[in-house]
Amino acid sequence: MSETRTLLTKISALRQRLDQAQGLANEARSAATALLAGIGDEPAEGGSFEGSLRIASDKDAALDVAIRPVVSSAPATPQPQRLTARARRVLEQGRDLLGTLRGLADTFASVGTPPLTLGSLYRDTVAMIDTSLRTVALMPDSPTAQMQLCRGLEVNLEEVAGRLRTLMAGSRRQANEQAQIDRLAGLLVAIDSGQAIDATHLRRLAEEILDEARECRPLRFLAGDPADVPRFVACHGLTVARILARVVRLDPEMKIRPVEAVLAGLIHDVGMLGVPAPILMSPEPIEGQSRRFIEGHPVVGSQMVAAIFPDAPWLAEAVCSHHERLDGTGYPDGLKGNRIRPLARLLAVCDVYSALCCVRPHRPARPTRTALADTLMLAEKGELDRFHAECLLALSFYPVGSVVELAHGPLAVVVATPPSPTDLRAPSRPVVALLTDARGEPLARPEHLDLAQAEHHSIVRLLTAEERHEVLGRHFPQWAA
């Protein structure tokens, strides 16, 4: 009985609020009609038009307060509205932005589509624009209320537009990177099958990579899926070529023909296409017969290159010797010292550093600082060329694009690695853009800091890909991907 009484009380209260809302609505419409018709028989507050407008606005606000508790508990259903010109512009802008976002759906809509961070940003941005457009559809008839809502919606759409620029830049970068991988994988497959290829395609790709280095773009390490052998080999070849493009300028002999070095980096592992995928996918270090199978790839690759490029014997020689070691412990021929040509020496250094920086099925990727230190250690032991190993110092312990943590807490992205003013071979202290404060709170905008001038600041570690996504994904997706 008490439950029935409670229910009846609620129904009665709801009816009373609806009656009040209807009364206020009628009053507001009467006031608006009088103003629009120019009726002035009984002037409001001081007989002014402004006073009448204020009363109408107050009634409209009171109506909003009265009906909000009622409509908030009921499902919202879009109703045809008479929109102001400003509201129509907001609607058109929102539709344009939504159309552009839909054009990026194939790139970012899938949960598993790399880069994961930009995929999350895409889904959040679509949710924002969807909410904004639904709000336009639910706008009240009052021009005053529409104006207030439009202000908020315009701010939301500005944020969506900014996010869209980030997404489009990321989409272009991803598309360009995937296109490079596909192009190189196709060329490697053609070489592996003995098909004649147009060398200008390889040279054009090498020039693109050199242009990236000249423009100081971030150094990105590509790790392909070993189940897809051509793309796996292409990812490694592109990474080695990118490293070569950044250090070849330090070699007095090769800096006058940098394209040759980058070409060698692109195709140096073509012989790996003959290695079965299960061997490359092994979660354990490759030993025994499988290792001997892999150690045959330099000879196989050099034979392919010699057949396709008979006028470039230096290229086949570099492919054949990139696993030789100065102390004679390398393969396939166990060459020592000066019997290994300079290009093969530099290629060997970049190949080792690149492999260490990229994940493999049997081990995680090593931080760039650790990878550089390990490569320098191999040179110190006499396995790699010391001069060419020291050329890697031009990349710094933290190459451009690395996200790092500073000793006093902030997170930052490396934006430049200027050489030491006293010793070109000394590790540089880079210029970084601070992304968070010491407590990890995102900054409104990045703040640049030259660590060479701020000696009391230092880098303590490199963030992993997972940490970049978790910590920076929402506020700085362009650096988290």
N, C-alpha and C positions, 0 to 999 in steps of 0.2 A: 504494500500500500504506500509506504514511504517513497519507494522508487517511482511509482506512478506520479505521486505528488511532485517529486523533484523534476521529472520529465515535463509535466505540465507547466511548472514554474519557468523552466528554460524556454519552452515554446512561447509562453506569454511574453517573456523578456525579449525574445527574438522578434516577435510581432511588433512590440512597442518600438524597438530600434528601427525596424523597417518603416513603420509609420512616420517616425521622426525624420528618417532619411528622405522619404517621399515628400514630406512637407518642406524640408530644406531645398530639395531639388526644384520643387514648384516655385519657391520664392526666388531661387537663383535664376531660373529661366525667365521669370517675370521681369526681374531687374535687368537681365541681359537684353531682353526683347525691348524694354523701354529705352535702353541706351541706344540700341541699334536703330530704333524707329525715330529717335530724336524727340521723344516725349519729354516735355519739361514743365508740365502743369504744376508739379509739386517738387521743386528742386530739393535734392538731398543736401545734407550738411553744408550750410552756407550757400545753397543754391548753385554749387559748382558741378561741372561735369566730372571733375576729378573725384569729388566726394562720392558721387553715384558709382563711379568705377571702383572706388575702394570698398564700398558696401558690397557690390557684386562679387569682388574678389574675396572678401571676408566670408560671404555666404558660401562661395565655392570651396574655400578651405574648410569651413565647418562641415560641409557636405562630405568632403573627403575623410574627415575625422570620424564622422558618424558611420559611414558605410564600410570603412576599412575593417573593423572587426567582423563584419558580416561576410564580406567577400574573401577575407583571408582564410576562412575555414571551408570555402567552397571551391571546387575546381574552376580555374580560369578558362574561359572560352572566348576566343577572339570574336569581336563584333565589328561590323563596318563602322568606321569613324570618318568624320570630316577633318582631315589633317590640314594643318597650316603649311605654308610654303616651306618653313624651316623644317618641320617634321618630315615633309616629303623629301627634302634634300638629305636628311639623315637616313631615311629609308633607302634612297637611291645609292648613297655612299656605302651603306651596309651591304646592299645587294651586290655592288661592284666588288667589295672586298671578299664577300662570300664566293663569288664566281671565281676570283683569282685563287682562293684557297682550294676550291674544288679542283682546279687545274693541277694542284700539287698533291692530290690525293694518292696517286699511284706511288709517289716518292715517299710520303711520310705517314700515310694512314695505317699501314700494317704495323702491328706491335713489334714484329721481328725485323723491321726494316732498319738498317744502319743509316746514319748514326742514331742510336737509341735516344739520345737527348733531344735532338731536333724532332724526332717522332713524337715524343711527349709534348714538346712545345706546340707542335701542329694540332694535336688533339685538344689541348687546353685552349688554343686560339679559336678553333672551330666552336668550342663550347661558349666562349665569350661572345662571338658574333651571333651565334644562335640565340643566346639570351637577349642580346640587344635588339635583334629583329622582332622577337616575340614581344618585347616591351613596346615597340612602336605599334604593333598590332593591337595592343591593349590600351592605347592612349585614350584619356577622357576627351570629351568634346570641347572642354574649356580651353581657349587659346592660351590663357595664363598658365594653366597646369601643363599644357604641352610645352610651353617655353621652358619651364623648370626641368621637365624630363629631358628635353633636347640638350640642355647644357650637360647633364650627366652622360647622356648617350654619346655626345660628341667627344667627351674625354675618353670614354671606352673605345670608340672607334679610332681615335688617335693612337691608343695603346695597341689596338689590333693592327693598325697600319705599320707601326714600328716592329711588331713581332713578325709581320708578313715580310718586311724587308730582310730581317734576319733569316727567315725561312727560305726566301728566294736566293739569298747569297749562299746559304748552305746547300740548297738544291743545285745551284750552278757548280759549286765546288765539287759536290758529290758526283754529279753527272760527268764533269770533266775528268775526275779521277777514275770513275768506272770506265769511261771511254778510253782512257789511256791504258788501263789494264786489259780491256777487250782487244784494243789494237795490237798491243804487244803480244798477248796470248795468241792471237791469230797469226802474227808474223812468226812466232816461235813454232807453232804447229806446221806452218808452211815450210820452214827450214827443216824441221824434223822429218817431214814427208818428202824432202828433196825437191820441192817445187821452186821454180824461179820466182824471186820476189823483186820488187822495185826498191832499190836501196834508198831512194828518196823518202820513202815512208818512214824508215828507221831514222834517217837523218833529220826529218822534220820533227819526230818525237824527241830526239836528242836536243834539238834547238829549243823546243818548248821547255824542257827540263832546265836547260841553261838559263833561259829567260826567268824562270821561277827563282833560280838562285840569285840572279842579278837584281831582282826586285826584292830580295830578302824575305821571301814568303816563308811561313813556318815549315819546318822540316817534319814531315809526317811519315811514320814508319808503317808500312803496309804488311799485314799478315794474312795471307790467303788461306783458304781451306785446302789442306793437303789431299782431300778426296777428289778435288778438281785440279789435277796436276798442272795443266797449262796455266791456269790462273794463279796457282800457288807459285809457280816458277816466275810468272810475270810480275807478281807482287814483289818478290825478292829482287828481281832485276831492276824494277823501277826504284826501289829503295836504295840499292847500291848506286844506281845512276844519279839519284838525287844527292847522295853524299859526295860522289865524285865531282859533281858540278859545283859543289861548295868548297872543295879543297884543291882542285886541280890548278887553280890560279896561283897556288903557293909553290908549285913545281916549276923551276925556271925553264925546263925543256918542254914540258907538256902544256904549259899555259898558252902557248902560241897556237895550239891545235886542240882545244878542249873537246871538240865534238868527237874526236877519236876515242878519248877516254870514256866519255859518256856512252858512246856506241858499244864499247866493250862491256861496260857495266850492264847494259840492257840485255845483251844476249849471252853473257858469259856462262850461264847455267842451262843453256838449251839442251845439253846432253841429259839433263835430269828428266826430260819428258819420257825417256825410256824406262824410268824407274817405276815399278808398280805402285799404285796408291797405297795398298796395305803396308808397304815398307815405310813410306813417308808418314803414315798415320799411326805408327807404333807408339804406344804410350811409354815404352821403355827405350833407353839409349840403344841405338842401332849398332849391333855387333855381328861378328861371324860372317857368314855368307852374304847376308844382307848388306853389311858394310862394304864388303869387297865389290858387290854389285854397284853400290853408290860410287865407290872410288874409281870406277871406270868411266864416269860421266864426262870428265874433262877431255879424254881422248875421243870419245864418241862425238862430243860437241864440236871439237876442233875439226874433225873430219867433215862434219856437216857444213861448218862455216867455210872451210877451204873449198868445198864443192860449189857453194852458192856464191862466194866472193873470192874468186881466184886471183883478183887483182889486189887483194888486201891480206897478204900473208901475215902481217903484224897482228891482225885481228884474230886469226886462227891460233897464232902463237900465244896471245894473251889468254884466250879461252882455255887452251891446253895447260897453261902454267899457273892459273890463279889459285891452285891449292899447293903449289911448291913452297917450301920453307927454306930460309937462308941457311939453316944448319943441316939441311939434307933430310929432314924427317917428313917432308911432304910427299905428295904423289901427283902425277903418276910415275915420274922418272927420278925422283929423289935428287933433283938439281940443287946445287949449293952456290952461295955467294953470287958472284958476278955473272954466273951462267943464267941467272934469272933476269929478264929484261926489266927496265924501270916501270913500264906500264903494268906488267904482271905483278910487280911488287906493290904498286899503289892499289891495284885491283884486289890483291889479297888482303890488304889492310882494311879496305872499305867493306869487303865481303864478310870478314870476321866481325867487324863492329856492327854491321847491319844485322847479321844473324843473331848476335847477342841481344840486340834491342828489340827483337821480335819474338813473340810467343811461338813455341813449338809444342807438338803433342806431348813430349816427354819432359817439358820444363816451362816455367813462366818466362815472360820477357824480363830482362834485367833493366834496372834503372839506367838512364844514359850515363850518369856519373860512373856507375860500376862498370858498364860496358866499356867506356873509354879507359878507365883504369886497367881493366883486364887486357885490353888491346895493347896499351903501353907496356904492360908487364911482359906480354909475349915478345914485344920488340926488345925489351931489356934482356930477356933470356936468349936472344939471338934467333928467334924463329921468324919474326917479321922485320921488315926494314924500319929502322928507327926513325930516319928522317921522314918517311911517309906516314908513320904512325903519329909523329908529332904534328903532322899537318892537321890531324883530327882536332887538335886543340883550337883550331879556328872556329869549330862548332861550339866550343865551350863545353863544360861539363853538362850544361843544360841548354840545348839548342833552342833557337827561336821557336816559340809556340809551346814550350814546356810550361806546365802549371806547377808552381813550387810553393813551399811553405817557408816563410822567413822565421828567423830565430825568435823574434818578439811576437809571433802569432799570426800575422796577416797572410792571406793567400794572394799570389800574384802570378801573372803570366809574363814570360820572358819575351820582350819585344825587340831587343837588339843585343848583339854580342860584340861590341867594339874591341879591337885588339889592345893589348897592353901598350901604353905609350913608351915603355922602356924595353920591353922584350916581346917581339911578335910571337914567340913560341910559348910565352907564359899564359896559363889559363886566365881568361878575362873575367872581370866582374861585370855581369850584364846589366842592361837597363830593363827594369821590370815595370809593369802596370799593376798597381795594387788593386785588388778586387774586393777585399774585405778588410775590416779593421782587426785589431789584435784579438777581439773576442769572437771573430768569425762572422760578424754581421756585415751583409753586403753594403758596399759604398754606393752612393747615388750615381757616381760616375767614376771610372778608373782614374787613379792618381799615379803619375809616373815617378819613379825613383831610380836614380843612377847609383848603383851599388859601388861603383868605383869612387864616387864622391862621398858616399855615406858609409864610411869604414866601420861604423858601429853596428851596421846591419849586415846580415849574412843569410844565405840559403841553408836550410838544414836538410831538406829532402824534396824529392820529386813525387807528385801525386800520381797514383795509379789511374788507369782509365775508369775503374769503378768509382774511385773517390771523386774524380772530376765530375762524373755524372751525378753522384749523390749530393755533393756539396755545391756545385755551380750550375747544375742543370736548369733550375727554375729562373735564376737571376741573370746568369751569364752563359746562355746556351751556346753562343758562338765560340766560347773557349772550352766548354765542357765536352764538345763532340770530338 
